């Protein structure tokens, strides 16, 4: 399951980030690291972007980025 599959209000634990290079570094700098808890807060009307809460702050991700983040739903 990916972060993009979670619905608003659902939480999960990040398992793996399936990207490389600069994008992976940017995501890691924002706190998207394996084992971190993440909660989907809102999804835009057309499905992009997705707003999540991670480490007590809000973060907006594109759907393409969210699909590259594997999570375990809680």
PDB file of N, CA, C and O in Angstrom:
ATOM      1  N   UNK A   1       0.852  -1.175   0.000  1.00  0.00           N
ATOM      2  CA  UNK A   1       0.000   0.000   0.000  1.00  0.00           C
ATOM      3  C   UNK A   1       0.892   1.230   0.000  1.00  0.00           C
ATOM      4  O   UNK A   1       1.958   1.238   0.616  1.00  0.00           O
ATOM      5  N   UNK A   2       0.449   2.264  -0.693  1.00  0.00           N
ATOM      6  CA  UNK A   2       1.223   3.504  -0.738  1.00  0.00           C
ATOM      7  C   UNK A   2       0.503   4.612   0.031  1.00  0.00           C
ATOM      8  O   UNK A   2      -0.666   4.479   0.395  1.00  0.00           O
ATOM      9  N   UNK A   3       1.211   5.680   0.263  1.00  0.00           N
ATOM     10  CA  UNK A   3       0.632   6.824   0.961  1.00  0.00           C
ATOM     11  C   UNK A   3      -0.555   7.387   0.179  1.00  0.00           C
ATOM     12  O   UNK A   3      -1.502   7.893   0.781  1.00  0.00           O
ATOM     13  N   UNK A   4      -0.516   7.308  -1.133  1.00  0.00           N
ATOM     14  CA  UNK A   4      -1.612   7.813  -1.969  1.00  0.00           C
ATOM     15  C   UNK A   4      -2.890   6.986  -1.785  1.00  0.00           C
ATOM     16  O   UNK A   4      -3.981   7.472  -2.084  1.00  0.00           O
ATOM     17  N   UNK A   5      -2.771   5.745  -1.299  1.00  0.00           N
ATOM     18  CA  UNK A   5      -3.940   4.877  -1.102  1.00  0.00           C
ATOM     19  C   UNK A   5      -4.700   5.188   0.180  1.00  0.00           C
ATOM     20  O   UNK A   5      -5.864   4.807   0.311  1.00  0.00           O
ATOM     21  N   UNK A   6      -4.066   5.874   1.126  1.00  0.00           N
ATOM     22  CA  UNK A   6      -4.728   6.196   2.386  1.00  0.00           C
ATOM     23  C   UNK A   6      -5.773   7.290   2.160  1.00  0.00           C
ATOM     24  O   UNK A   6      -5.572   8.198   1.354  1.00  0.00           O
ATOM     25  N   UNK A   7      -6.875   7.191   2.873  1.00  0.00           N
ATOM     26  CA  UNK A   7      -7.955   8.173   2.805  1.00  0.00           C
ATOM     27  C   UNK A   7      -7.758   9.218   3.910  1.00  0.00           C
ATOM     28  O   UNK A   7      -7.035   8.958   4.872  1.00  0.00           O
ATOM     29  N   UNK A   8      -8.384  10.390   3.789  1.00  0.00           N
ATOM     30  CA  UNK A   8      -8.280  11.397   4.847  1.00  0.00           C
ATOM     31  C   UNK A   8      -8.705  10.813   6.199  1.00  0.00           C
ATOM     32  O   UNK A   8      -9.742  10.157   6.308  1.00  0.00           O
ATOM     33  N   UNK A   9      -7.891  11.062   7.214  1.00  0.00           N
ATOM     34  CA  UNK A   9      -8.148  10.550   8.550  1.00  0.00           C
ATOM     35  C   UNK A   9      -7.413   9.258   8.849  1.00  0.00           C
ATOM     36  O   UNK A   9      -7.304   8.876  10.014  1.00  0.00           O
ATOM     37  N   UNK A  10      -6.905   8.574   7.832  1.00  0.00           N
ATOM     38  CA  UNK A  10      -6.177   7.326   8.046  1.00  0.00           C
ATOM     39  C   UNK A  10      -4.712   7.611   8.359  1.00  0.00           C
ATOM     40  O   UNK A  10      -4.134   8.595   7.897  1.00  0.00           O
ATOM     41  N   UNK A  11      -4.133   6.719   9.159  1.00  0.00           N
ATOM     42  CA  UNK A  11      -2.725   6.828   9.533  1.00  0.00           C
ATOM     43  C   UNK A  11      -1.977   5.588   9.080  1.00  0.00           C
ATOM     44  O   UNK A  11      -2.571   4.552   8.778  1.00  0.00           O
ATOM     45  N   UNK A  12      -0.675   5.718   9.042  1.00  0.00           N
ATOM     46  CA  UNK A  12       0.157   4.578   8.698  1.00  0.00           C
ATOM     47  C   UNK A  12       1.590   4.823   9.107  1.00  0.00           C
ATOM     48  O   UNK A  12       1.953   5.911   9.555  1.00  0.00           O
ATOM     49  N   UNK A  13       2.399   3.786   8.945  1.00  0.00           N
ATOM     50  CA  UNK A  13       3.821   3.877   9.248  1.00  0.00           C
ATOM     51  C   UNK A  13       4.579   3.717   7.937  1.00  0.00           C
ATOM     52  O   UNK A  13       4.301   2.803   7.162  1.00  0.00           O
ATOM     53  N   UNK A  14       5.525   4.596   7.693  1.00  0.00           N
ATOM     54  CA  UNK A  14       6.307   4.550   6.464  1.00  0.00           C
ATOM     55  C   UNK A  14       7.221   3.332   6.505  1.00  0.00           C
ATOM     56  O   UNK A  14       7.949   3.114   7.473  1.00  0.00           O
ATOM     57  N   UNK A  15       7.168   2.544   5.436  1.00  0.00           N
ATOM     58  CA  UNK A  15       8.015   1.364   5.319  1.00  0.00           C
ATOM     59  C   UNK A  15       9.228   1.627   4.436  1.00  0.00           C
ATOM     60  O   UNK A  15      10.351   1.263   4.785  1.00  0.00           O
ATOM     61  N   UNK A  16       8.991   2.270   3.279  1.00  0.00           N
ATOM     62  CA  UNK A  16      10.062   2.441   2.308  1.00  0.00           C
ATOM     63  C   UNK A  16       9.731   3.591   1.370  1.00  0.00           C
ATOM     64  O   UNK A  16       8.566   3.842   1.064  1.00  0.00           O
ATOM     65  N   UNK A  17      10.770   4.289   0.916  1.00  0.00           N
ATOM     66  CA  UNK A  17      10.622   5.349  -0.082  1.00  0.00           C
ATOM     67  C   UNK A  17      11.264   4.835  -1.370  1.00  0.00           C
ATOM     68  O   UNK A  17      12.473   4.614  -1.426  1.00  0.00           O
ATOM     69  N   UNK A  18      10.436   4.647  -2.405  1.00  0.00           N
ATOM     70  CA  UNK A  18      10.898   4.027  -3.658  1.00  0.00           C
ATOM     71  C   UNK A  18      11.286   5.040  -4.723  1.00  0.00           C
ATOM     72  O   UNK A  18      10.777   4.992  -5.843  1.00  0.00           O
ATOM     73  N   UNK A  19      12.172   5.945  -4.388  1.00  0.00           N
ATOM     74  CA  UNK A  19      12.727   6.893  -5.361  1.00  0.00           C
ATOM     75  C   UNK A  19      14.214   7.010  -5.081  1.00  0.00           C
ATOM     76  O   UNK A  19      14.698   6.563  -4.041  1.00  0.00           O
ATOM     77  N   UNK A  20      14.932   7.611  -6.013  1.00  0.00           N
ATOM     78  CA  UNK A  20      16.367   7.797  -5.830  1.00  0.00           C
ATOM     79  C   UNK A  20      16.733   9.240  -6.144  1.00  0.00           C
ATOM     80  O   UNK A  20      15.906  10.017  -6.622  1.00  0.00           O
ATOM     81  N   UNK A  21      17.951   9.575  -5.873  1.00  0.00           N
ATOM     82  CA  UNK A  21      18.489  10.882  -6.231  1.00  0.00           C
ATOM     83  C   UNK A  21      17.980  12.030  -5.397  1.00  0.00           C
ATOM     84  O   UNK A  21      17.725  11.897  -4.200  1.00  0.00           O
ATOM     85  N   UNK A  22      17.837  13.168  -6.063  1.00  0.00           N
ATOM     86  CA  UNK A  22      17.480  14.410  -5.383  1.00  0.00           C
ATOM     87  C   UNK A  22      16.103  14.351  -4.737  1.00  0.00           C
ATOM     88  O   UNK A  22      15.907  14.910  -3.658  1.00  0.00           O
ATOM     89  N   UNK A  23      15.136  13.677  -5.384  1.00  0.00           N
ATOM     90  CA  UNK A  23      13.797  13.579  -4.808  1.00  0.00           C
ATOM     91  C   UNK A  23      13.824  12.804  -3.496  1.00  0.00           C
ATOM     92  O   UNK A  23      13.165  13.198  -2.534  1.00  0.00           O
ATOM     93  N   UNK A  24      14.573  11.710  -3.443  1.00  0.00           N
ATOM     94  CA  UNK A  24      14.663  10.938  -2.204  1.00  0.00           C
ATOM     95  C   UNK A  24      15.279  11.789  -1.100  1.00  0.00           C
ATOM     96  O   UNK A  24      14.807  11.772   0.036  1.00  0.00           O
ATOM     97  N   UNK A  25      16.311  12.519  -1.424  1.00  0.00           N
ATOM     98  CA  UNK A  25      16.974  13.375  -0.435  1.00  0.00           C
ATOM     99  C   UNK A  25      16.001  14.444   0.085  1.00  0.00           C
ATOM    100  O   UNK A  25      15.951  14.718   1.284  1.00  0.00           O
ATOM    101  N   UNK A  26      15.233  15.040  -0.833  1.00  0.00           N
ATOM    102  CA  UNK A  26      14.273  16.076  -0.435  1.00  0.00           C
ATOM    103  C   UNK A  26      13.201  15.499   0.483  1.00  0.00           C
ATOM    104  O   UNK A  26      12.847  16.117   1.487  1.00  0.00           O
ATOM    105  N   UNK A  27      12.680  14.317   0.145  1.00  0.00           N
ATOM    106  CA  UNK A  27      11.662  13.681   0.984  1.00  0.00           C
ATOM    107  C   UNK A  27      12.225  13.342   2.364  1.00  0.00           C
ATOM    108  O   UNK A  27      11.558  13.538   3.379  1.00  0.00           O
ATOM    109  N   UNK A  28      13.453  12.835   2.392  1.00  0.00           N
ATOM    110  CA  UNK A  28      14.079  12.510   3.681  1.00  0.00           C
ATOM    111  C   UNK A  28      14.299  13.763   4.511  1.00  0.00           C
ATOM    112  O   UNK A  28      14.131  13.734   5.730  1.00  0.00           O
ATOM    113  N   UNK A  29      14.673  14.862   3.870  1.00  0.00           N
ATOM    114  CA  UNK A  29      14.866  16.134   4.581  1.00  0.00           C
ATOM    115  C   UNK A  29      13.561  16.628   5.203  1.00  0.00           C
ATOM    116  O   UNK A  29      13.580  17.336   6.210  1.00  0.00           O
ATOM    117  N   UNK A  30      12.420  16.252   4.600  1.00  0.00           N
ATOM    118  CA  UNK A  30      11.114  16.663   5.122  1.00  0.00           C
ATOM    119  C   UNK A  30      10.609  15.696   6.196  1.00  0.00           C
ATOM    120  O   UNK A  30       9.509  15.883   6.716  1.00  0.00           O
ATOM    121  N   UNK A  31      11.387  14.671   6.536  1.00  0.00           N
ATOM    122  CA  UNK A  31      11.006  13.763   7.605  1.00  0.00           C
ATOM    123  C   UNK A  31      10.379  12.466   7.148  1.00  0.00           C
ATOM    124  O   UNK A  31       9.914  11.686   7.979  1.00  0.00           O
ATOM    125  N   UNK A  32      10.352  12.211   5.853  1.00  0.00           N
ATOM    126  CA  UNK A  32       9.760  10.979   5.337  1.00  0.00           C
ATOM    127  C   UNK A  32      10.836   9.902   5.343  1.00  0.00           C
ATOM    128  O   UNK A  32      11.591   9.727   4.386  1.00  0.00           O
ATOM    129  N   UNK A  33      10.870   9.187   6.468  1.00  0.00           N
ATOM    130  CA  UNK A  33      11.890   8.175   6.724  1.00  0.00           C
ATOM    131  C   UNK A  33      11.179   6.924   7.230  1.00  0.00           C
ATOM    132  O   UNK A  33      10.162   7.021   7.918  1.00  0.00           O
ATOM    133  N   UNK A  34      11.703   5.767   6.897  1.00  0.00           N
ATOM    134  CA  UNK A  34      11.112   4.509   7.350  1.00  0.00           C
ATOM    135  C   UNK A  34      10.881   4.492   8.851  1.00  0.00           C
ATOM    136  O   UNK A  34      11.735   4.929   9.623  1.00  0.00           O
ATOM    137  N   UNK A  35       9.719   3.985   9.265  1.00  0.00           N
ATOM    138  CA  UNK A  35       9.368   3.882  10.672  1.00  0.00           C
ATOM    139  C   UNK A  35       8.618   5.082  11.220  1.00  0.00           C
ATOM    140  O   UNK A  35       8.136   5.039  12.352  1.00  0.00           O
ATOM    141  N   UNK A  36       8.507   6.149  10.447  1.00  0.00           N
ATOM    142  CA  UNK A  36       7.835   7.370  10.884  1.00  0.00           C
ATOM    143  C   UNK A  36       6.324   7.249  10.689  1.00  0.00           C
ATOM    144  O   UNK A  36       5.860   6.734   9.671  1.00  0.00           O
ATOM    145  N   UNK A  37       5.563   7.728  11.673  1.00  0.00           N
ATOM    146  CA  UNK A  37       4.102   7.738  11.575  1.00  0.00           C
ATOM    147  C   UNK A  37       3.654   8.906  10.707  1.00  0.00           C
ATOM    148  O   UNK A  37       4.200  10.005  10.800  1.00  0.00           O
ATOM    149  N   UNK A  38       2.657   8.661   9.866  1.00  0.00           N
ATOM    150  CA  UNK A  38       2.129   9.687   8.967  1.00  0.00           C
ATOM    151  C   UNK A  38       0.609   9.581   8.954  1.00  0.00           C
ATOM    152  O   UNK A  38       0.058   8.483   9.034  1.00  0.00           O
ATOM    153  N   UNK A  39      -0.067  10.722   8.854  1.00  0.00           N
ATOM    154  CA  UNK A  39      -1.532  10.757   8.829  1.00  0.00           C
ATOM    155  C   UNK A  39      -1.991  11.634   7.674  1.00  0.00           C
ATOM    156  O   UNK A  39      -1.506  12.754   7.515  1.00  0.00           O
ATOM    157  N   UNK A  40      -2.917  11.134   6.872  1.00  0.00           N
ATOM    158  CA  UNK A  40      -3.472  11.924   5.768  1.00  0.00           C
ATOM    159  C   UNK A  40      -4.537  12.848   6.355  1.00  0.00           C
ATOM    160  O   UNK A  40      -5.500  12.390   6.969  1.00  0.00           O
ATOM    161  N   UNK A  41      -4.353  14.146   6.160  1.00  0.00           N
ATOM    162  CA  UNK A  41      -5.293  15.138   6.684  1.00  0.00           C
ATOM    163  C   UNK A  41      -6.342  15.513   5.650  1.00  0.00           C
ATOM    164  O   UNK A  41      -7.540  15.474   5.931  1.00  0.00           O
ATOM    165  N   UNK A  42      -5.891  15.878   4.452  1.00  0.00           N
ATOM    166  CA  UNK A  42      -6.809  16.329   3.401  1.00  0.00           C
ATOM    167  C   UNK A  42      -6.300  15.873   2.039  1.00  0.00           C
ATOM    168  O   UNK A  42      -5.104  15.669   1.832  1.00  0.00           O
ATOM    169  N   UNK A  43      -7.246  15.720   1.123  1.00  0.00           N
ATOM    170  CA  UNK A  43      -6.916  15.476  -0.280  1.00  0.00           C
ATOM    171  C   UNK A  43      -7.648  16.537  -1.086  1.00  0.00           C
ATOM    172  O   UNK A  43      -8.841  16.762  -0.880  1.00  0.00           O
ATOM    173  N   UNK A  44      -6.955  17.178  -1.986  1.00  0.00           N
ATOM    174  CA  UNK A  44      -7.569  18.226  -2.808  1.00  0.00           C
ATOM    175  C   UNK A  44      -8.714  17.635  -3.627  1.00  0.00           C
ATOM    176  O   UNK A  44      -8.726  16.433  -3.891  1.00  0.00           O
ATOM    177  N   UNK A  45      -9.679  18.467  -4.031  1.00  0.00           N
ATOM    178  CA  UNK A  45     -10.846  17.979  -4.762  1.00  0.00           C
ATOM    179  C   UNK A  45     -10.520  17.121  -5.989  1.00  0.00           C
ATOM    180  O   UNK A  45     -11.243  16.169  -6.283  1.00  0.00           O
ATOM    181  N   UNK A  46      -9.464  17.438  -6.690  1.00  0.00           N
ATOM    182  CA  UNK A  46      -9.090  16.640  -7.863  1.00  0.00           C
ATOM    183  C   UNK A  46      -8.064  15.563  -7.519  1.00  0.00           C
ATOM    184  O   UNK A  46      -7.541  14.893  -8.409  1.00  0.00           O
ATOM    185  N   UNK A  47      -7.777  15.398  -6.226  1.00  0.00           N
ATOM    186  CA  UNK A  47      -6.876  14.338  -5.778  1.00  0.00           C
ATOM    187  C   UNK A  47      -5.411  14.713  -5.692  1.00  0.00           C
ATOM    188  O   UNK A  47      -4.588  13.881  -5.309  1.00  0.00           O
ATOM    189  N   UNK A  48      -5.067  15.936  -6.037  1.00  0.00           N
ATOM    190  CA  UNK A  48      -3.669  16.333  -6.023  1.00  0.00           C
ATOM    191  C   UNK A  48      -3.584  17.795  -5.612  1.00  0.00           C
ATOM    192  O   UNK A  48      -4.189  18.619  -6.298  1.00  0.00           O
ATOM    193  N   UNK A  49      -2.898  18.183  -4.569  1.00  0.00           N
ATOM    194  CA  UNK A  49      -1.995  17.413  -3.723  1.00  0.00           C
ATOM    195  C   UNK A  49      -2.701  16.755  -2.535  1.00  0.00           C
ATOM    196  O   UNK A  49      -3.907  16.896  -2.334  1.00  0.00           O
ATOM    197  N   UNK A  50      -1.894  16.033  -1.763  1.00  0.00           N
ATOM    198  CA  UNK A  50      -2.348  15.360  -0.548  1.00  0.00           C
ATOM    199  C   UNK A  50      -1.646  16.041   0.625  1.00  0.00           C
ATOM    200  O   UNK A  50      -0.426  16.209   0.613  1.00  0.00           O
ATOM    201  N   UNK A  51      -2.418  16.428   1.633  1.00  0.00           N
ATOM    202  CA  UNK A  51      -1.825  17.040   2.824  1.00  0.00           C
ATOM    203  C   UNK A  51      -1.711  15.988   3.912  1.00  0.00           C
ATOM    204  O   UNK A  51      -2.690  15.321   4.247  1.00  0.00           O
ATOM    205  N   UNK A  52      -0.507  15.840   4.467  1.00  0.00           N
ATOM    206  CA  UNK A  52      -0.267  14.856   5.518  1.00  0.00           C
ATOM    207  C   UNK A  52       0.339  15.538   6.738  1.00  0.00           C
ATOM    208  O   UNK A  52       0.935  16.611   6.639  1.00  0.00           O
ATOM    209  N   UNK A  53       0.172  14.892   7.889  1.00  0.00           N
ATOM    210  CA  UNK A  53       0.836  15.331   9.122  1.00  0.00           C
ATOM    211  C   UNK A  53       1.944  14.334   9.406  1.00  0.00           C
ATOM    212  O   UNK A  53       1.723  13.123   9.431  1.00  0.00           O
ATOM    213  N   UNK A  54       3.127  14.861   9.617  1.00  0.00           N
ATOM    214  CA  UNK A  54       4.275  14.015   9.926  1.00  0.00           C
ATOM    215  C   UNK A  54       5.172  14.787  10.887  1.00  0.00           C
ATOM    216  O   UNK A  54       5.515  15.942  10.638  1.00  0.00           O
ATOM    217  N   UNK A  55       5.542  14.150  11.970  1.00  0.00           N
ATOM    218  CA  UNK A  55       6.392  14.790  12.982  1.00  0.00           C
ATOM    219  C   UNK A  55       5.856  16.155  13.405  1.00  0.00           C
ATOM    220  O   UNK A  55       6.610  17.124  13.473  1.00  0.00           O
ATOM    221  N   UNK A  56       4.583  16.232  13.682  1.00  0.00           N
ATOM    222  CA  UNK A  56       3.882  17.414  14.191  1.00  0.00           C
ATOM    223  C   UNK A  56       3.860  18.615  13.241  1.00  0.00           C
ATOM    224  O   UNK A  56       3.687  19.746  13.695  1.00  0.00           O
ATOM    225  N   UNK A  57       4.030  18.399  11.956  1.00  0.00           N
ATOM    226  CA  UNK A  57       3.844  19.496  11.020  1.00  0.00           C
ATOM    227  C   UNK A  57       3.111  19.014   9.771  1.00  0.00           C
ATOM    228  O   UNK A  57       3.076  17.815   9.493  1.00  0.00           O
ATOM    229  N   UNK A  58       2.533  19.934   9.028  1.00  0.00           N
ATOM    230  CA  UNK A  58       1.767  19.616   7.819  1.00  0.00           C
ATOM    231  C   UNK A  58       2.686  19.681   6.602  1.00  0.00           C
ATOM    232  O   UNK A  58       3.571  20.531   6.505  1.00  0.00           O
ATOM    233  N   UNK A  59       2.446  18.761   5.687  1.00  0.00           N
ATOM    234  CA  UNK A  59       3.249  18.659   4.483  1.00  0.00           C
ATOM    235  C   UNK A  59       2.338  18.323   3.312  1.00  0.00           C
ATOM    236  O   UNK A  59       1.490  17.437   3.423  1.00  0.00           O
ATOM    237  N   UNK A  60       2.500  19.011   2.206  1.00  0.00           N
ATOM    238  CA  UNK A  60       1.719  18.714   1.002  1.00  0.00           C
ATOM    239  C   UNK A  60       2.608  17.975   0.017  1.00  0.00           C
ATOM    240  O   UNK A  60       3.731  18.391  -0.269  1.00  0.00           O
ATOM    241  N   UNK A  61       2.080  16.868  -0.497  1.00  0.00           N
ATOM    242  CA  UNK A  61       2.816  16.041  -1.452  1.00  0.00           C
ATOM    243  C   UNK A  61       2.014  15.874  -2.730  1.00  0.00           C
ATOM    244  O   UNK A  61       0.785  15.816  -2.690  1.00  0.00           O
ATOM    245  N   UNK A  62       2.695  15.796  -3.853  1.00  0.00           N
ATOM    246  CA  UNK A  62       2.054  15.475  -5.112  1.00  0.00           C
ATOM    247  C   UNK A  62       1.669  13.994  -5.076  1.00  0.00           C
ATOM    248  O   UNK A  62       2.283  13.214  -4.348  1.00  0.00           O
ATOM    249  N   UNK A  63       0.674  13.607  -5.843  1.00  0.00           N
ATOM    250  CA  UNK A  63       0.238  12.212  -5.880  1.00  0.00           C
ATOM    251  C   UNK A  63       1.373  11.302  -6.338  1.00  0.00           C
ATOM    252  O   UNK A  63       1.536  10.202  -5.808  1.00  0.00           O
ATOM    253  N   UNK A  64       2.157  11.748  -7.314  1.00  0.00           N
ATOM    254  CA  UNK A  64       3.290  10.949  -7.796  1.00  0.00           C
ATOM    255  C   UNK A  64       4.299  10.663  -6.698  1.00  0.00           C
ATOM    256  O   UNK A  64       4.843   9.562  -6.619  1.00  0.00           O
ATOM    257  N   UNK A  65       4.548  11.655  -5.852  1.00  0.00           N
ATOM    258  CA  UNK A  65       5.462  11.461  -4.724  1.00  0.00           C
ATOM    259  C   UNK A  65       4.850  10.504  -3.708  1.00  0.00           C
ATOM    260  O   UNK A  65       5.534   9.619  -3.195  1.00  0.00           O
ATOM    261  N   UNK A  66       3.558  10.682  -3.417  1.00  0.00           N
ATOM    262  CA  UNK A  66       2.881   9.832  -2.434  1.00  0.00           C
ATOM    263  C   UNK A  66       2.837   8.380  -2.893  1.00  0.00           C
ATOM    264  O   UNK A  66       2.899   7.469  -2.068  1.00  0.00           O
ATOM    265  N   UNK A  67       2.731   8.155  -4.195  1.00  0.00           N
ATOM    266  CA  UNK A  67       2.697   6.779  -4.711  1.00  0.00           C
ATOM    267  C   UNK A  67       4.045   6.080  -4.577  1.00  0.00           C
ATOM    268  O   UNK A  67       4.107   4.853  -4.659  1.00  0.00           O
ATOM    269  N   UNK A  68       5.108   6.819  -4.376  1.00  0.00           N
ATOM    270  CA  UNK A  68       6.431   6.227  -4.230  1.00  0.00           C
ATOM    271  C   UNK A  68       6.773   5.911  -2.772  1.00  0.00           C
ATOM    272  O   UNK A  68       7.863   5.419  -2.478  1.00  0.00           O
ATOM    273  N   UNK A  69       5.834   6.197  -1.856  1.00  0.00           N
ATOM    274  CA  UNK A  69       6.077   5.974  -0.420  1.00  0.00           C
ATOM    275  C   UNK A  69       5.219   4.807   0.048  1.00  0.00           C
ATOM    276  O   UNK A  69       3.994   4.916   0.106  1.00  0.00           O
ATOM    277  N   UNK A  70       5.861   3.690   0.382  1.00  0.00           N
ATOM    278  CA  UNK A  70       5.139   2.517   0.884  1.00  0.00           C
ATOM    279  C   UNK A  70       4.836   2.704   2.358  1.00  0.00           C
ATOM    280  O   UNK A  70       5.703   3.100   3.136  1.00  0.00           O
ATOM    281  N   UNK A  71       3.575   2.410   2.743  1.00  0.00           N
ATOM    282  CA  UNK A  71       3.153   2.538   4.130  1.00  0.00           C
ATOM    283  C   UNK A  71       2.422   1.274   4.582  1.00  0.00           C
ATOM    284  O   UNK A  71       1.920   0.496   3.771  1.00  0.00           O
ATOM    285  N   UNK A  72       2.381   1.101   5.880  1.00  0.00           N
ATOM    286  CA  UNK A  72       1.581   0.046   6.512  1.00  0.00           C
ATOM    287  C   UNK A  72       0.450   0.746   7.239  1.00  0.00           C
ATOM    288  O   UNK A  72       0.688   1.477   8.201  1.00  0.00           O
ATOM    289  N   UNK A  73      -0.771   0.533   6.794  1.00  0.00           N
ATOM    290  CA  UNK A  73      -1.927   1.214   7.394  1.00  0.00           C
ATOM    291  C   UNK A  73      -2.165   0.726   8.820  1.00  0.00           C
ATOM    292  O   UNK A  73      -1.888  -0.425   9.158  1.00  0.00           O
ATOM    293  N   UNK A  74      -2.682   1.626   9.642  1.00  0.00           N
ATOM    294  CA  UNK A  74      -2.982   1.276  11.038  1.00  0.00           C
ATOM    295  C   UNK A  74      -4.479   1.184  11.241  1.00  0.00           C
ATOM    296  O   UNK A  74      -4.936   0.900  12.349  1.00  0.00           O
TER     297      UNK A  74
END
